[in-house]
Amino acid sequence: MAETSKFESLSYRIRRDASGAAAWFKNNWRDRRWFRWGAIALGVFLAVWLIAWALLARSLPDAEMLLEYEPPLPTVVRGIEGDIVHSYARDRRVQLQYKDFPQTLIEAYLAAEDKTFFSHGGIDAGGLAGAVIDYVSKLGSDQRAVGGSTITQQVAKNILLTNEYSITRKVKEMMLARRIEGVLTKQEILELYLNEIPLGRRSFGVQAAARAYFNKDVTDLELQEMAFLAILPKAPEVYGRLQNAERAMERRNFVLDKMVENDFITLAEAGVAKSKDLGLATQRSSTRRVDAGYFLEEVRRELIDKFGETADDGKNSVYGGGLWVRTSLDPEMQEAARNALRRGMIRYHGSKGWRGPIATINFDDGPWDRQLASSNLSINYEGWRVGVVTAREGGNATVGFSDGEEFPLTNLPNKLKAGDVIAALKTGNRYSVRTLPEASGGFVAQDPQTGRVLAMQGGFDSRLGSFNRATQANRQPGSTIKPFVYATGLDNGMTPATEIENGTYCYYQGSRYGEKCFRGGRGGSFPMRYGLEQSQNIMTVQVAMESGMPKVIKTIEKMGIGSYEPYPAFALGAGETTVMKMVNAYSALANHGRLNEPTLIDYVQDRRGKVIYRADKRACEGCNMAEWDGQPMPRIAPGGTQAMDARTAFQTVHMLEGVVQRGTGTVLRDLGLPLFGKTGTTTGPKDVWFVGGTSDVIAGAYIGFDTPRNMGGYAQGGTIAAPIIKQFFRETKDRQSGDPFIAPAGVRMVRVDRASGKRVFDAWPTGDPKASVIWEAFKPDTEPPRKTRRDEVEAKRKEILALIRRGSSAAAQSAPQTESEQPPDDFVEEQGGLY
């Protein structure tokens, strides 16, 4: 009974209070206009909020996805020693953890953007009210209202929403901010914010911005620099420009004052920071840490083929996946390769004069400085710059650069005109026209044991054009193909001492083509070694035809050089191939016939360090066992495929050492290294080559015009290409072990006479390159005898002549004869000749 009375009393009080509230609301509605309008506004706001919630909340992304959010990150490339050499990035991005951000930097952003961040739940009521008032006051104008967004709201906008300027986006932002606060901690939200906020100069996040504006890491920033970074979220494209330095200083000092108000810093610290200039670094394009543009572009192409270009292509894309790529690029060898090829190109160009502009600009298409900047043409060579001729009148001209500066120009070629894009070098307060060589070329250096490409240069400078002549230019290799012809002969019964005719060689090609003749040999017979050392075409064709052209073509194909028809011209290098393929084939010769796939990438890791690609796929059973089982240490199988008999490969290399010692490549002899190699000069000549190297590094280079044409009769592989290889090995000599080429099992080293190929027993080889006795490599049971069949025939001939003469003398003593009965000398010689 008492309990019932209590409920009745409570019900009475509720009715009474509700009636009183209704009466209060009714009286105020009737008597106070401001109350009536306020109530209407509140009702409209609540209705709009409910409608917006119903319409927008369902389409919003799930805030929990931020727990697994992976921002787009650049791909970082490392060289052979693990040092960073480049990155593939369209934006500057670096991810740090919360603990990596300096506390003062965090406080600068809190003071500038959201001082109540650690106390609100995602929305700052005061800031929101101010934003609404500012928005209403600016209705109908072109001015953009202040956002009033908290840091949490900015995270929602930057990661989950678009940058659309509308009330709808603002409502979505607020909704998401509330959800985010329920999913992430304050520290996690700040970490996302400081890593993702766009801060101008293509930088996202404070670490990337610190590098872009001050060329520092965040841990090295000074107070005034941290305050500057904190002003950028409001207007990065305004405050980040040098011409707006005064406005940036005012805003930076405002942030410093706010930091003082919030007790983040002292007034004295703020005063010291305010007294300092902005100290912004000059904005620069992303530069490579190693000048290896052709190599790095080849790596980029391979990565795009494997993993895709952007995030739309997959989570491990080149420009979003945050890959870590380990390459075989050797910076020291790359620099030597670049220098050697450039020097060779300039040396060949000599005093041929100006070759014409790099490109041309049409002034009617817009400002010349913008056109030049957008062309991305530049050069990294002895202080040269790429500029455009902005004016030319008689003997006077000016040159302009992408930064808008103009200077007087001297050393003017007659054909130079306004709009020409040229290379120029500063001399005093002027610039002088410089000439880029017209002939170009390619260079590759490779580890013969693994196939790893150590250096690559595909032209004068990759900034002038991305066409890579080391991998993309198909050229005739000329005589550099000959070692594989001779190797085919060695596989088919010949030896380095086999005598081969060096006279005119003719063969019938069928009714359609008739007879084909190769001429130009010295005449006579010479050992195979001589034909390779002196690059004798007739001897090469003889070896090819005796071995069988189909077999020669098969050898060339197995070595990865190319696939050709079985015509003798291909034995002299008429087919087309690339520097990369030729260097890789020579590497197989030095590697006892084992052919590796040439690789630039060793392995690739994803953003978490997991290896997702490895070039070396060989298995090592037992390498990762927890404990040693007492058995022999595990051995990894040799890489590559056995494309040539190991003994044949060594015999070929041994003969090619003679090319350097006394053949067409003697320019390299004074390096004092155990070198082998072969020169090449194509018909015309249109291209000049040299490929070869040591047991540690194989290098190859060619020089020629991009549109093949005659280089001049003086152009030879031994005089133009071989010096390029010589300079490379001279600059990297300290990297060479100096180890000789090691013979594989089954090779016998025999002393022979270099001129005849006959075996020698009574003399020893010396260090003299022209010594008559040398060591020669033979397969078992193929060593030459002391005397050849020809020697035996000659001895038999002399023996018969002696018998005839003795018989004639005895007959003359026993029975005198007339002169006419004696056999004539020519008859005797003729009889002897029958043997």
PAVEXRO-612370 format. One record per residue (C-alpha): residue number from 1; residue in three letters; x, z, y. Coordinates in steps of 0.05 Angstrom, whole numbers. Each point is the difference from the previous one (the first is absolute). Layout:
N
resi/resn/X/Z/Y
NUM/ALA/X/Z/Y
...
This chain:
835
resi/resn/X/Z/Y
1/MET/0/0/0
2/ALA/57/18/45
3/GLU/36/-63/-20
4/THR/-59/-43/18
5/SER/-4/32/68
6/LYS/73/-17/12
7/PHE/-11/-75/-14
8/GLU/-61/-1/44
9/SER/39/32/56
10/LEU/57/-52/-7
11/SER/-51/-57/0
12/TYR/-32/28/62
13/ARG/66/5/37
14/ILE/18/-73/-18
15/ARG/-67/-25/25
16/ARG/7/41/63
17/ASP/71/-24/15
18/ALA/-17/-72/-16
19/SER/-61/4/45
20/GLY/42/29/55
21/ALA/54/-54/-8
22/ALA/-53/-54/1
23/ALA/-30/30/63
24/TRP/69/4/32
25/PHE/15/-73/-17
26/LYS/-70/-21/24
27/ASN/7/36/67
28/ASN/70/-27/13
29/TRP/-21/-71/-20
30/ARG/-58/4/50
31/ASP/35/35/57
32/ARG/73/-24/-3
33/ARG/17/-74/4
34/TRP/73/10/-18
35/PHE/-21/37/-63
36/ARG/-47/-56/-19
37/TRP/54/-53/8
38/GLY/52/42/-36
39/ALA/-48/11/-58
40/ILE/-14/-75/-4
41/ALA/74/-16/1
42/LEU/14/52/-55
43/GLY/-56/-28/-42
44/VAL/24/-71/9
45/PHE/71/22/-17
46/LEU/-23/35/-64
47/ALA/-43/-59/-20
48/VAL/57/-48/12
49/TRP/48/45/-38
50/LEU/-47/4/-59
51/ILE/-13/-75/0
52/ALA/75/-14/7
53/TRP/15/48/-56
54/ALA/-51/-34/-45
55/LEU/23/-70/17
56/LEU/75/9/7
57/ALA/19/56/-47
58/ARG/-14/-41/-62
59/SER/46/-57/22
60/LEU/59/44/18
61/PRO/62/-1/-45
62/ASP/14/60/-43
63/ALA/47/49/35
64/GLU/28/21/-67
65/MET/35/-67/-5
66/LEU/50/29/50
67/LEU/25/45/-56
68/GLU/29/-62/-33
69/TYR/10/-41/63
70/GLU/61/-46/-2
71/PRO/17/-30/67
72/PRO/31/-69/3
73/LEU/75/9/0
74/PRO/58/-50/8
75/THR/45/-21/-57
76/VAL/70/28/6
77/VAL/58/-41/-28
78/ARG/66/31/-23
79/GLY/66/-33/-15
80/ILE/46/5/-60
81/GLU/25/69/20
82/GLY/-70/27/17
83/ASP/5/-4/75
84/ILE/-61/-25/38
85/VAL/13/-71/24
86/HIS/-69/-23/23
87/SER/-75/12/-3
88/TYR/-59/-48/-4
89/ALA/-50/25/51
90/ARG/-50/-28/49
91/ASP/-9/70/29
92/ARG/47/58/7
93/ARG/-23/55/-48
94/VAL/36/60/-29
95/GLN/-36/55/-39
96/LEU/21/72/10
97/GLN/-27/65/-29
98/TYR/-29/54/45
99/LYS/62/43/-8
100/ASP/43/-57/26
101/PHE/-33/-1/69
102/PRO/34/45/52
103/GLN/-47/56/23
104/THR/11/-18/73
105/LEU/-22/-71/-13
106/ILE/-64/25/-33
107/GLU/-12/46/60
108/ALA/10/-58/48
109/TYR/-55/-40/-35
110/LEU/-46/61/-2
111/ALA/9/11/75
112/ALA/-13/-74/16
113/GLU/-55/-16/-50
114/ASP/-35/61/-30
115/LYS/20/70/21
116/THR/-56/32/-41
117/PHE/18/-39/-63
118/PHE/12/62/-43
119/SER/-65/33/21
120/HIS/-53/-54/0
121/GLY/-34/-30/-60
122/GLY/14/-73/17
123/ILE/-40/-6/64
124/ASP/18/32/66
125/ALA/-66/16/36
126/GLY/32/4/69
127/GLY/37/-65/-8
128/LEU/-62/-34/-27
129/ALA/-42/22/59
130/GLY/53/-25/48
131/ALA/2/-67/-36
132/VAL/-76/-7/4
133/ILE/0/14/74
134/ASP/57/-49/12
135/TYR/-36/-53/-42
136/VAL/-64/7/40
137/SER/36/-3/66
138/LYS/35/-65/-19
139/LEU/-62/-36/-27
140/GLY/-4/-71/29
141/SER/73/-2/20
142/ASP/58/-33/-36
143/GLN/36/66/-7
144/ARG/9/31/-68
145/ALA/-22/73/-7
146/VAL/48/53/-25
147/GLY/-9/12/-74
148/GLY/0/75/-4
149/SER/21/-7/-73
150/THR/34/55/-38
151/ILE/61/-14/-43
152/THR/-46/1/-61
153/GLN/-45/-52/32
154/GLN/60/-44/15
155/VAL/20/5/-73
156/ALA/-70/-22/-20
157/LYS/3/-59/49
158/ASN/71/-23/-17
159/ILE/-6/3/-75
160/LEU/-74/-5/-19
161/LEU/-33/-36/58
162/THR/14/-56/49
163/ASN/20/4/74
164/GLU/-68/-25/23
165/TYR/-22/28/67
166/SER/-72/22/-11
167/ILE/-45/62/-7
168/THR/-12/-18/-73
169/ARG/73/3/-16
170/LYS/6/66/38
171/VAL/-56/31/-41
172/LYS/32/-24/-64
173/GLU/66/29/23
174/MET/-32/68/12
175/MET/-34/0/-68
176/LEU/64/-19/-35
177/ALA/40/52/38
178/ARG/-46/55/-27
179/ARG/8/-27/-70
180/ILE/75/-6/6
181/GLU/5/73/23
182/GLY/-34/19/-65
183/VAL/48/-40/-43
184/LEU/69/8/32
185/THR/38/58/28
186/LYS/20/0/73
187/GLN/72/-14/-20
188/GLU/-21/-60/-43
189/ILE/-42/-27/58
190/LEU/59/6/48
191/GLU/46/-34/-50
192/LEU/-46/-59/-5
193/TYR/-8/-3/75
194/LEU/75/3/17
195/ASN/15/-53/-53
196/GLU/-56/-49/18
197/ILE/-12/4/75
198/PRO/16/-68/34
199/LEU/52/12/54
200/GLY/19/-70/24
201/ARG/60/-45/-14
202/ARG/-32/-15/-67
203/SER/13/72/-21
204/PHE/-48/44/-38
205/GLY/16/73/-5
206/VAL/48/43/40
207/GLN/62/-14/-42
208/ALA/-7/-75/8
209/ALA/-14/10/74
210/ALA/61/45/8
211/ARG/43/-57/-28
212/ALA/-36/-52/43
213/TYR/4/36/67
214/PHE/63/43/-6
215/ASN/36/-27/-62
216/LYS/-1/71/-28
217/ASP/-32/38/-57
218/VAL/-54/52/18
219/THR/47/56/-17
220/ASP/49/-24/54
221/LEU/-50/-7/57
222/GLU/6/42/63
223/LEU/-59/36/32
224/GLN/-14/-54/53
225/GLU/2/-54/-54
226/MET/-50/38/-43
227/ALA/-46/7/61
228/PHE/6/-74/13
229/LEU/-22/-17/-71
230/ALA/-59/46/8
231/ILE/-27/-41/59
232/LEU/0/-66/-38
233/PRO/-66/8/-39
234/LYS/-39/-7/65
235/ALA/30/-67/20
236/PRO/62/-21/-39
237/GLU/3/-70/29
238/VAL/1/29/70
239/TYR/46/60/-5
240/GLY/47/-35/-48
241/ARG/20/-54/49
242/LEU/61/8/44
243/GLN/-36/-26/61
244/ASN/-50/58/-5
245/ALA/54/53/-1
246/GLU/-28/39/59
247/ARG/-69/7/-31
248/ALA/31/20/-65
249/MET/42/53/35
250/GLU/-62/29/33
251/ARG/-37/4/-65
252/ARG/60/28/-37
253/ASN/8/55/52
254/PHE/-74/15/-6
255/VAL/9/11/-75
256/LEU/59/46/14
257/ASP/-44/41/47
258/LYS/-53/5/-54
259/MET/52/24/-49
260/VAL/18/55/49
261/GLU/-74/19/8
262/ASN/-6/7/-75
263/ASP/64/42/-4
264/PHE/35/-53/-43
265/ILE/59/-3/48
266/THR/25/38/60
267/LEU/-5/-23/71
268/ALA/76/-6/4
269/GLU/2/-45/-62
270/ALA/-54/-43/31
271/GLY/39/-5/65
272/VAL/63/-24/-36
273/ALA/-40/-51/-39
274/LYS/-35/-26/62
275/SER/67/-13/34
276/LYS/20/-51/-52
277/ASP/-16/-74/0
278/LEU/-42/-32/-55
279/GLY/62/-28/-33
280/LEU/-37/-55/-37
281/ALA/41/-46/-44
282/THR/-5/-74/15
283/GLN/-52/-30/-46
284/ARG/35/-41/-54
285/SER/-24/-43/-56
286/SER/12/28/-69
287/THR/72/-16/-18
288/ARG/31/-2/-68
289/ARG/53/52/-15
290/VAL/38/-54/-38
291/ASP/2/-72/23
292/ALA/-28/-28/-64
293/GLY/-61/-38/22
294/TYR/1/-53/-54
295/PHE/10/52/-55
296/LEU/-55/46/27
297/GLU/-49/-57/8
298/GLU/12/-21/-72
299/VAL/-14/72/-21
300/ARG/-64/1/42
301/ARG/-25/-64/-34
302/GLU/13/29/-69
303/LEU/-36/65/18
304/ILE/-61/-37/27
305/ASP/-3/-41/-64
306/LYS/2/64/-42
307/PHE/-42/49/41
308/GLY/-37/-38/55
309/GLU/8/1/75
310/THR/-52/47/29
311/ALA/-42/59/-24
312/ASP/-55/-49/-19
313/ASP/46/-26/-54
314/GLY/11/67/-33
315/LYS/25/70/10
316/ASN/73/-20/-7
317/SER/0/-56/51
318/VAL/61/-17/42
319/TYR/-31/18/67
320/GLY/-42/59/-21
321/GLY/25/29/-65
322/GLY/59/41/25
323/LEU/46/-29/-53
324/TRP/73/20/-8
325/VAL/40/-61/-22
326/ARG/71/5/-26
327/THR/37/-66/6
328/SER/69/-25/-20
329/LEU/18/-17/73
330/ASP/72/19/14
331/PRO/6/7/76
332/GLU/75/-11/1
333/MET/-3/-63/-42
334/GLN/-61/-25/39
335/GLU/39/5/65
336/ALA/59/-36/-32
337/ALA/-46/-55/-27
338/ARG/-34/-9/67
339/ASN/66/-4/37
340/ALA/32/-47/-50
341/LEU/-57/-50/0
342/ARG/-7/0/75
343/ARG/74/-10/9
344/GLY/-1/-58/-48
345/MET/-59/-33/36
346/ILE/33/8/68
347/ARG/67/-24/-28
348/TYR/-32/-63/-26
349/HIS/-40/-12/64
350/GLY/66/5/39
351/SER/-4/-37/67
352/LYS/-60/-44/-17
353/GLY/-36/24/62
354/TRP/-70/26/15
355/ARG/-49/-16/-56
356/GLY/-64/9/40
357/PRO/-49/57/13
358/ILE/-23/51/-52
359/ALA/-72/-14/22
360/THR/-38/-21/62
361/ILE/-52/35/43
362/ASN/-55/-34/39
363/PHE/-10/37/66
364/ASP/-72/-24/3
365/ASP/-17/43/-60
366/GLY/10/66/37
367/PRO/55/45/27
368/TRP/66/-20/-30
369/ASP/22/72/-13
370/ARG/-61/14/-42
371/GLN/8/-65/-38
372/LEU/73/18/-14
373/ALA/-17/70/-21
374/SER/-55/-23/-47
375/SER/47/-51/-32
376/ASN/41/58/-30
377/LEU/63/-42/7
378/SER/63/41/8
379/ILE/72/1/-23
380/ASN/51/53/-19
381/TYR/68/-32/11
382/GLU/55/23/47
383/GLY/-47/18/57
384/TRP/-38/-66/0
385/ARG/-73/2/24
386/VAL/-57/-49/-8
387/GLY/-30/-22/66
388/VAL/-39/-57/31
389/VAL/26/-47/55
390/THR/-49/16/56
391/ALA/28/-52/49
392/ARG/50/-57/1
393/GLU/21/-40/61
394/GLY/63/-40/-7
395/GLY/58/46/-14
396/ASN/-41/64/11
397/ALA/-46/35/-48
398/THR/-30/68/-14
399/VAL/-14/34/-66
400/GLY/-55/52/-13
401/PHE/-8/51/-55
402/SER/-60/32/-33
403/ASP/5/61/46
404/GLY/-15/-45/59
405/GLU/71/2/30
406/GLU/33/-65/25
407/PHE/73/-16/11
408/PRO/42/-60/22
409/LEU/21/-44/-58
410/THR/67/-36/-8
411/ASN/35/-46/-50
412/LEU/-60/-47/4
413/PRO/-5/-57/-51
414/ASN/-24/-66/29
415/LYS/-64/0/-42
416/LEU/-20/71/18
417/LYS/-67/4/34
418/ALA/-52/51/23
419/GLY/-39/28/-58
420/ASP/57/-3/-49
421/VAL/10/63/-41
422/ILE/75/12/-7
423/ALA/54/50/-20
424/ALA/38/29/59
425/LEU/57/49/11
426/LYS/8/44/61
427/THR/63/-13/40
428/GLY/2/43/62
429/ASN/-66/-4/36
430/ARG/-17/-67/-32
431/TYR/-15/-27/-68
432/SER/35/-58/-35
433/VAL/-32/-48/-49
434/ARG/23/10/-72
435/THR/-4/-51/-56
436/LEU/-30/16/-68
437/PRO/31/-41/-56
438/GLU/-45/-56/-24
439/ALA/22/3/-73
440/SER/-25/60/-37
441/GLY/8/29/-70
442/GLY/-12/56/-48
443/PHE/40/56/-31
444/VAL/-13/48/-59
445/ALA/43/55/-30
446/GLN/-19/30/-67
447/ASP/22/51/-51
448/PRO/15/-42/-63
449/GLN/-12/58/-48
450/THR/-70/16/23
451/GLY/-26/-59/40
452/ARG/-11/45/61
453/VAL/5/-39/65
454/LEU/47/37/47
455/ALA/-4/-44/61
456/MET/-38/-61/24
457/GLN/4/-43/63
458/GLY/-47/-59/6
459/GLY/23/-29/66
460/PHE/31/19/67
461/ASP/-51/53/18
462/SER/-68/16/-31
463/ARG/-28/15/69
464/LEU/5/-74/15
465/GLY/-40/-20/-61
466/SER/-20/30/-66
467/PHE/18/-60/-44
468/ASN/49/29/-51
469/ARG/50/-53/-21
470/ALA/28/46/-53
471/THR/-65/-1/-41
472/GLN/-44/-55/30
473/ALA/47/-58/14
474/ASN/6/-47/-59
475/ARG/67/-35/6
476/GLN/45/-42/-45
477/PRO/55/47/-27
478/GLY/52/-55/-9
479/SER/61/19/-41
480/THR/-21/73/-5
481/ILE/-42/-24/-60
482/LYS/61/-23/-38
483/PRO/18/66/-34
484/PHE/-65/-5/-39
485/VAL/17/-71/-22
486/TYR/68/23/-25
487/ALA/-32/61/-33
488/THR/-45/-48/-38
489/GLY/62/-37/-23
490/LEU/32/65/-23
491/ASP/-63/15/-40
492/ASN/5/-68/-34
493/GLY/70/-1/-29
494/MET/44/-8/61
495/THR/52/49/25
496/PRO/33/11/68
497/ALA/59/-40/-28
498/THR/-41/-59/-25
499/GLU/27/-64/31
500/ILE/-51/-41/38
501/GLU/6/-69/29
502/ASN/-1/-4/76
503/GLY/-9/-74/8
504/THR/-62/-41/18
505/TYR/-60/17/-43
506/CYS/-57/-48/-11
507/TYR/-63/6/-42
508/TYR/-63/-41/-10
509/GLN/-64/30/29
510/GLY/-48/-49/-31
511/SER/-30/-67/21
512/ARG/-32/29/62
513/TYR/63/32/31
514/GLY/56/-38/-33
515/GLU/71/26/-4
516/LYS/22/60/41
517/CYS/73/12/15
518/PHE/36/62/27
519/ARG/66/-16/33
520/GLY/54/37/38
521/GLY/40/37/-54
522/ARG/76/2/0
523/GLY/4/-35/-67
524/GLY/30/29/-62
525/SER/-20/61/-41
526/PHE/2/72/23
527/PRO/-21/68/-29
528/MET/-71/23/15
529/ARG/28/55/45
530/TYR/29/-52/47
531/GLY/-67/-35/7
532/LEU/-34/65/21
533/GLU/56/26/45
534/GLN/7/-66/37
535/SER/-75/-16/-3
536/GLN/9/-68/-33
537/ASN/-66/-37/-3
538/ILE/20/-50/-55
539/MET/24/55/-46
540/THR/-64/39/13
541/VAL/-43/-60/-18
542/GLN/42/-11/-62
543/VAL/-11/72/-23
544/ALA/-75/-5/15
545/MET/-9/-65/-38
546/GLU/42/21/-59
547/SER/-37/66/-5
548/GLY/-67/-34/12
549/MET/-37/1/67
550/PRO/-62/34/-32
551/LYS/45/58/-20
552/VAL/30/4/70
553/ILE/-69/1/31
554/LYS/-22/54/-49
555/THR/60/43/20
556/ILE/-16/-8/73
557/GLU/-73/18/-12
558/LYS/18/61/-43
559/MET/44/26/56
560/GLY/-60/-2/48
561/ILE/28/-54/46
562/GLY/-54/-52/-8
563/SER/-33/-50/-45
564/TYR/24/-72/4
565/GLU/-2/-66/-36
566/PRO/58/-16/-48
567/TYR/36/-48/47
568/PRO/76/4/12
569/ALA/-10/8/75
570/PHE/-27/70/-12
571/ALA/66/19/-33
572/LEU/31/-11/69
573/GLY/-51/42/37
574/ALA/-54/-50/20
575/GLY/-57/48/-17
576/GLU/-27/51/50
577/THR/6/75/-3
578/THR/9/61/45
579/VAL/59/45/17
580/MET/-35/58/-35
581/LYS/-6/-39/-65
582/MET/72/-23/2
583/VAL/27/69/14
584/ASN/-42/29/-56
585/ALA/26/-52/-49
586/TYR/72/14/19
587/SER/-15/74/-8
588/ALA/-20/-15/-72
589/LEU/68/-34/-11
590/ALA/35/63/25
591/ASN/-47/43/-43
592/HIS/21/-33/-66
593/GLY/-59/-47/0
594/ARG/-54/52/11
595/LEU/-51/-24/51
596/ASN/-36/51/42
597/GLU/-60/-11/45
598/PRO/24/6/72
599/THR/-32/61/32
600/LEU/-4/28/70
601/ILE/-45/60/-16
602/ASP/25/54/-47
603/TYR/-64/41/-2
604/VAL/-61/18/41
605/GLN/-32/69/9
606/ASP/-69/15/26
607/ARG/-11/49/57
608/ARG/4/59/-48
609/GLY/65/-22/-32
610/LYS/-27/-29/-64
611/VAL/38/-62/-23
612/ILE/-50/-57/-4
613/TYR/50/-57/-10
614/ARG/70/-5/-29
615/ALA/42/-63/-6
616/ASP/41/27/-57
617/LYS/-50/6/-57
618/ARG/51/18/-54
619/ALA/-21/59/-43
620/CYS/48/58/-13
621/GLU/-23/36/-62
622/GLY/21/72/2
623/CYS/24/1/72
624/ASN/-53/51/20
625/MET/4/46/-61
626/ALA/-4/74/17
627/GLU/61/18/-40
628/TRP/57/-38/-31
629/ASP/-14/-13/-73
630/GLY/73/-7/-19
631/GLN/-6/-75/-10
632/PRO/42/-52/38
633/MET/-18/-7/73
634/PRO/-56/-50/12
635/ARG/21/-69/22
636/ILE/-40/-48/42
637/ALA/-2/-71/-26
638/PRO/34/-52/43
639/GLY/-46/-33/50
640/GLY/-19/-73/6
641/THR/1/-54/-53
642/GLN/58/-33/-35
643/ALA/-5/-68/32
644/MET/70/-24/-20
645/ASP/51/16/-53
646/ALA/42/57/28
647/ARG/64/-35/-21
648/THR/-21/-64/34
649/ALA/-17/37/63
650/PHE/69/33/2
651/GLN/36/-65/-14
652/THR/-37/-31/59
653/VAL/16/58/46
654/HIS/73/-3/-22
655/MET/3/-74/19
656/LEU/-35/15/66
657/GLU/54/50/17
658/GLY/46/-61/1
659/VAL/-45/-31/54
660/VAL/22/57/46
661/GLN/72/1/-23
662/ARG/16/-75/4
663/GLY/-64/-40/6
664/THR/-50/-15/55
665/GLY/-9/73/20
666/THR/71/21/15
667/VAL/-20/25/69
668/LEU/-22/64/-35
669/ARG/64/10/-39
670/ASP/36/45/51
671/LEU/-54/53/-4
672/GLY/37/29/-59
673/LEU/-63/11/-41
674/PRO/-17/-26/-70
675/LEU/-48/-54/25
676/PHE/-35/-58/-33
677/GLY/-46/-52/30
678/LYS/-15/-72/14
679/THR/-6/-43/61
680/GLY/-55/-52/9
681/THR/-8/-60/46
682/THR/-61/-44/-6
683/THR/-5/-74/13
684/GLY/5/-15/74
685/PRO/24/54/5
686/LYS/-66/34/16
687/ASP/14/70/-27
688/VAL/63/39/-14
689/TRP/2/59/-49
690/PHE/41/54/-30
691/VAL/-24/48/-54
692/GLY/42/52/-35
693/GLY/28/70/6
694/THR/31/59/-36
695/SER/-21/41/-60
696/ASP/-38/45/50
697/VAL/-35/-49/47
698/ILE/-20/-73/-4
699/ALA/-13/-36/65
700/GLY/-23/-70/19
701/ALA/-11/-39/63
702/TYR/-17/-69/24
703/ILE/1/-33/69
704/GLY/-43/-61/17
705/PHE/-52/-26/48
706/ASP/-72/21/-13
707/THR/-19/-74/-1
708/PRO/58/-24/-44
709/ARG/47/-50/33
710/ASN/73/-18/-1
711/MET/45/58/21
712/GLY/61/-44/10
713/GLY/52/-23/-49
714/TYR/45/60/14
715/ALA/-53/49/-24
716/GLN/20/28/-68
717/GLY/-20/61/-39
718/GLY/72/24/-2
719/THR/9/-5/76
720/ILE/-68/23/27
721/ALA/-37/41/-53
722/ALA/59/33/-36
723/PRO/25/33/65
724/ILE/-69/33/7
725/ILE/8/32/-68
726/LYS/72/19/18
727/GLN/-21/37/63
728/PHE/-54/37/-39
729/PHE/48/25/-53
730/ARG/53/16/53
731/GLU/-50/44/37
732/THR/-22/34/-65
733/LYS/67/3/-35
734/ASP/-1/75/-2
735/ARG/-64/-4/-40
736/GLN/32/-43/-55
737/SER/30/35/-60
738/GLY/51/-55/-11
739/ASP/-14/1/-75
740/PRO/14/-64/-37
741/PHE/-53/-37/-40
742/ILE/-2/30/-70
743/ALA/-2/-46/-60
744/PRO/-56/14/-50
745/ALA/11/8/-75
746/GLY/19/-65/-34
747/VAL/44/-29/55
748/ARG/74/-14/-12
749/MET/48/-6/58
750/VAL/53/-53/-16
751/ARG/59/-25/39
752/VAL/-7/-74/16
753/ASP/33/-53/43
754/ARG/-45/-7/61
755/ALA/11/-75/7
756/SER/-9/-21/-72
757/GLY/-40/57/-31
758/LYS/50/5/-57
759/ARG/17/67/-30
760/VAL/65/33/23
761/PHE/42/49/-40
762/ASP/66/3/39
763/ALA/-24/18/70
764/TRP/-45/50/35
765/PRO/-49/-5/58
766/THR/23/25/68
767/GLY/-36/20/64
768/ASP/13/-68/31
769/PRO/-66/-38/6
770/LYS/37/-66/-13
771/ALA/37/26/-62
772/SER/2/-49/-57
773/VAL/-19/52/-52
774/ILE/-66/38/6
775/TRP/-45/43/-43
776/GLU/-60/-38/-26
777/ALA/-63/27/-34
778/PHE/-21/-28/-67
779/LYS/-52/16/-52
780/PRO/28/15/-70
781/ASP/31/-59/-36
782/THR/-4/-46/60
783/GLU/69/15/28
784/PRO/41/-63/11
785/PRO/61/-13/-45
786/ARG/70/-7/27
787/LYS/-9/-75/-11
788/THR/-62/-42/6
789/ARG/-21/-60/-41
790/ARG/27/-44/55
791/ASP/67/34/-5
792/GLU/0/-13/-76
793/VAL/-17/-74/11
794/GLU/56/-7/50
795/ALA/50/34/-47
796/LYS/-21/-46/-57
797/ARG/8/-60/44
798/LYS/70/20/18
799/GLU/17/13/-73
800/ILE/-23/-70/-21
801/LEU/39/-32/57
802/ALA/62/37/-22
803/LEU/-9/-23/-73
804/ILE/-9/-72/22
805/ARG/62/3/43
806/ARG/41/31/-57
807/GLY/-25/-54/-49
808/SER/18/-55/48
809/SER/69/28/11
810/ALA/14/5/-75
811/ALA/-23/-71/-13
812/ALA/44/-26/55
813/GLN/62/31/-31
814/SER/-14/-28/-70
815/ALA/-22/-70/20
816/PRO/12/-29/69
817/GLN/-62/-29/33
818/THR/-13/-45/58
819/GLU/-30/29/65
820/SER/-66/-34/-12
821/GLU/-11/37/-65
822/GLN/2/69/33
823/PRO/-68/29/16
824/PRO/-14/2/76
825/ASP/-5/68/35
826/ASP/-71/-12/21
827/PHE/-19/-12/-72
828/VAL/31/67/-20
829/GLU/-37/36/56
830/GLU/-64/-33/-20
831/GLN/8/22/-72
832/GLY/15/70/23
833/GLY/-61/-4/44
834/LEU/-44/-8/-61
835/TYR/12/72/-15
